[in-house]
Amino acid sequence: MRTYELMTIHRPELIETDLRAHLAEVQRFMEGRGATVSETDFWGKRRFAYEIEHLNEGYYTVFTFQADANAIDDIDRMLALSDPVLRHKIVRPGSD
């Protein structure tokens, strides 16, 4: 298993309780695919450097987790189809 970081940007119009519920759903999905989430860092609402879908801000969250490479495709697909998620990025920290 390798270590990954997942950054998500959620829509700014979400109520924080709905946002927290969605973050828990994302974590359950990842764990269902065999990932082990070691840290969840909620950054809160931040302004964008440029507009995304005519929006100027969103909620940022960073997950640090360990998973097999085949789970990454499932996680990526789920986030791409999720309406509350504006953008997401999965990276392997330290891999250049």
C-alpha positions as CSV (number, residue, x, y, z in Angstrom):
1,M,0.0,0.0,0.0
2,R,1.2,3.5,-0.9
3,T,0.5,6.8,0.8
4,Y,-1.6,9.4,-1.1
5,E,-3.1,12.8,-0.5
6,L,-6.5,13.8,-1.8
7,M,-7.5,17.4,-1.9
8,T,-11.2,18.2,-2.5
9,I,-12.9,21.5,-3.2
10,H,-16.6,21.5,-2.3
11,R,-19.3,23.9,-3.4
12,P,-19.5,27.1,-1.2
13,E,-23.3,27.0,-0.9
14,L,-23.3,23.8,1.1
15,I,-24.4,24.0,4.7
16,E,-21.5,22.9,6.9
17,T,-23.4,19.9,8.4
18,D,-24.1,18.7,4.8
19,L,-20.5,19.2,4.0
20,R,-19.3,17.2,7.0
21,A,-21.8,14.4,6.1
22,H,-20.4,14.3,2.6
23,L,-16.8,14.2,3.8
24,A,-17.7,11.3,6.1
25,E,-19.3,9.6,3.0
26,V,-16.1,10.1,1.0
27,Q,-14.1,8.6,3.8
28,R,-16.4,5.6,4.1
29,F,-16.2,5.1,0.4
30,M,-12.4,5.1,0.5
31,E,-12.3,2.7,3.5
32,G,-14.7,0.5,1.6
33,R,-12.1,0.2,-1.2
34,G,-9.5,-0.9,1.3
35,A,-7.9,2.5,2.0
36,T,-6.8,3.6,5.5
37,V,-7.4,7.3,6.2
38,S,-4.8,8.5,8.6
39,E,-5.7,12.2,8.6
40,T,-8.4,14.6,7.5
41,D,-7.5,18.3,7.4
42,F,-10.5,20.6,6.9
43,W,-9.2,24.0,5.7
44,G,-12.6,25.7,5.6
45,K,-13.9,28.1,3.0
46,R,-11.1,29.8,0.8
47,R,-11.1,32.1,-2.1
48,F,-10.0,30.8,-5.5
49,A,-7.1,32.3,-7.5
50,Y,-9.5,32.1,-10.5
51,E,-13.2,31.3,-11.1
52,I,-14.3,27.7,-11.2
53,E,-17.8,27.2,-12.7
54,H,-18.6,30.9,-12.0
55,L,-17.7,30.5,-8.3
56,N,-15.0,32.4,-6.4
57,E,-14.7,30.3,-3.2
58,G,-15.1,26.7,-1.9
59,Y,-14.5,24.4,1.0
60,Y,-11.0,22.8,0.9
61,T,-10.2,19.4,2.6
62,V,-7.1,17.3,2.5
63,F,-7.2,13.5,3.2
64,T,-4.0,11.6,3.8
65,F,-4.5,7.9,3.3
66,Q,-2.8,4.6,2.3
67,A,-4.3,2.5,-0.4
68,D,-3.5,0.1,-3.2
69,A,-3.2,1.5,-6.7
70,N,-6.4,-0.1,-8.0
71,A,-8.5,1.7,-5.3
72,I,-7.4,5.1,-6.7
73,D,-9.4,4.7,-9.9
74,D,-12.6,4.0,-8.0
75,I,-12.0,7.0,-5.6
76,D,-11.3,9.3,-8.6
77,R,-14.4,8.1,-10.4
78,M,-16.7,8.6,-7.4
79,L,-15.4,12.1,-6.8
80,A,-15.7,13.1,-10.5
81,L,-19.4,12.0,-10.4
82,S,-20.2,13.7,-7.1
83,D,-22.2,17.0,-7.5
84,P,-20.9,18.7,-4.3
85,V,-17.3,18.3,-5.4
86,L,-16.0,21.1,-7.7
87,R,-12.5,19.8,-8.1
88,H,-10.3,17.0,-6.6
89,K,-6.7,15.9,-7.0
90,I,-5.0,12.7,-5.8
91,V,-1.2,12.8,-5.5
92,R,1.6,10.7,-4.0
93,P,3.5,13.0,-1.7
94,G,7.3,13.0,-2.3
95,S,7.0,11.4,-5.7
96,D,8.7,13.7,-8.3
